[in-house]
């Protein structure tokens, strides 16, 4: 029996969400957008994703309102992909998935996420244990963790070795 191409028979919000973010590479594109990656080539070199796949994922995420395509240069024309409120709303899911991966797969802390206001590491649900609030994404400080490669080959990974707030455009 052939594997279906969608979840048409499922009456489930998880299946509906998977129609948008369930393809391989998609959540990593969203993760990078939260990390401040905006340019096609930066996604390409950081993810090591095939060009055709990246183009398809960016197009779908743009069509579904997770990313917004913006022109940043007119001659020659060049666009960047900026995460939208709909994409930012995926942060808790990516945070949880990352923690699950750390606990059940790698056992290694590659990055830490802290409340920029008080530098306290976030709890499992994006809350600041010291302040007692769920920290807005723009107030999350991302820092390299002890298990992160300190000598990466690609420029995006090198730029991500410096502490930075999520959503802040990455300078490569």
C-alpha positions in Angstrom: 0.0 0.0 0.0 1.4 3.4 -1.0 2.1 6.0 1.7 -0.4 8.8 1.7 0.7 12.3 0.8 -1.4 14.2 3.4 -3.5 13.7 6.5 -6.9 14.3 4.8 -8.7 11.6 6.9 -7.4 12.9 10.2 -9.5 15.3 12.2 -6.7 16.5 14.3 -5.0 19.9 14.9 -1.6 18.1 15.0 -2.2 16.7 11.5 -3.3 20.1 10.3 0.0 21.6 11.7 2.0 18.8 10.1 0.6 19.9 6.7 2.6 23.1 7.2 5.7 22.1 9.2 5.9 18.4 9.0 8.2 17.9 6.1 11.9 17.2 6.6 14.0 20.3 7.0 11.0 22.6 7.6 11.4 23.0 11.4 15.1 23.5 10.9 14.4 26.4 8.5 12.0 27.9 11.1 14.6 27.3 13.9 17.2 29.2 11.8 14.7 32.0 11.1 14.2 32.4 14.9 18.0 32.4 15.3 18.0 35.5 12.9 19.0 33.8 9.6 17.2 35.6 6.8 19.0 35.1 3.6 18.7 32.2 1.2 22.4 31.5 1.0 22.8 31.6 4.8 20.0 29.0 5.2 21.7 27.0 2.4 25.2 26.9 4.0 24.1 26.5 7.6 21.6 23.7 6.9 23.5 21.9 4.1 20.1 21.4 2.5 19.6 20.8 -1.3 18.8 24.0 -3.1 15.5 22.6 -4.6 14.3 21.5 -1.1 15.2 24.8 0.5 13.4 26.8 -2.3 10.3 24.6 -1.8 10.3 24.9 2.0 10.8 28.7 1.9 8.0 29.0 -0.7 5.6 26.9 1.4 6.4 28.7 4.6 5.9 32.0 2.9 2.6 30.9 1.4 1.4 29.7 4.7 2.4 32.9 6.5 5.2 31.5 8.7 7.8 33.6 6.9 7.5 36.8 4.9 9.6 37.5 1.8 11.1 41.0 1.8 13.2 42.7 -0.8 16.5 44.0 0.7 18.3 44.9 -2.5 16.9 46.0 -5.9 19.8 45.7 -8.2 20.3 42.8 -8.6 17.1 41.8 -6.8 17.6 40.0 -3.6 15.1 38.9 -1.0 15.3 37.8 2.6 12.9 35.7 4.7 11.6 37.2 7.9 9.8 35.2 10.5 6.2 36.3 11.1 4.1 36.2 14.3 2.8 32.9 13.1 6.3 31.5 12.8 7.3 33.0 16.2 4.4 31.1 17.7 6.4 27.9 16.9 9.1 28.8 19.4 7.5 26.8 22.3 7.3 23.8 20.1 10.9 24.1 18.9 12.1 24.7 22.5 10.3 21.6 23.7 11.6 19.5 20.8 15.1 20.7 21.5 14.9 19.8 25.2 13.5 16.4 24.3 16.4 15.8 21.9 18.9 16.9 24.5 17.4 14.6 27.2 16.5 11.5 25.1 18.9 11.6 22.1 22.1 13.6 22.3 22.5 14.1 26.1 24.4 17.3 25.1 23.6 21.0 25.7 24.4 22.7 22.4 22.8 26.0 23.3 21.4 27.7 26.3 18.4 30.1 26.2 18.3 32.7 28.9 16.0 35.6 29.9 18.0 38.6 28.6 16.7 40.8 31.4 18.2 38.7 34.3 20.4 36.1 32.5 18.5 33.2 34.1 18.3 30.0 32.0 14.8 29.5 30.8 12.6 26.6 32.1 11.2 23.9 30.0 8.2 26.0 28.9 10.1 29.2 28.1 9.5 30.7 31.6 12.1 32.5 33.7 12.3 30.8 37.0 13.7 33.9 38.7 11.1 36.4 37.3 8.1 34.0 37.2 7.1 35.1 33.6 7.0 33.4 30.3 9.7 35.2 28.4 8.7 36.8 25.0 10.9 35.4 22.2 12.5 38.8 21.5 13.8 38.8 25.1 15.4 35.3 24.8 19.2 35.4 24.8 20.8 32.4 23.0 24.3 31.4 24.0 26.6 28.6 22.9 26.4 25.6 25.2 29.3 23.5 26.4 28.8 20.8 23.7 28.7 23.2 20.8 31.5 22.9 18.2 33.7 26.0 18.8 35.4 25.8 15.4 32.6 25.4 12.8 33.3 25.6 9.1 30.3 27.7 7.9 29.9 31.4 8.6 26.4 31.1 10.1 27.6 28.7 12.7 30.5 30.9 13.5 28.2 33.9 13.9 26.0 31.9 16.2 29.0 31.4 18.6 28.4 34.9 19.9 25.5 35.4 22.3 22.5 37.0 20.6 18.8 37.6 21.1 16.4 35.5 19.1 14.9 37.2 16.1 17.8 39.7 15.9 19.1 39.6 12.3 22.2 37.5 12.0 25.3 39.3 10.6 27.4 36.9 8.6 
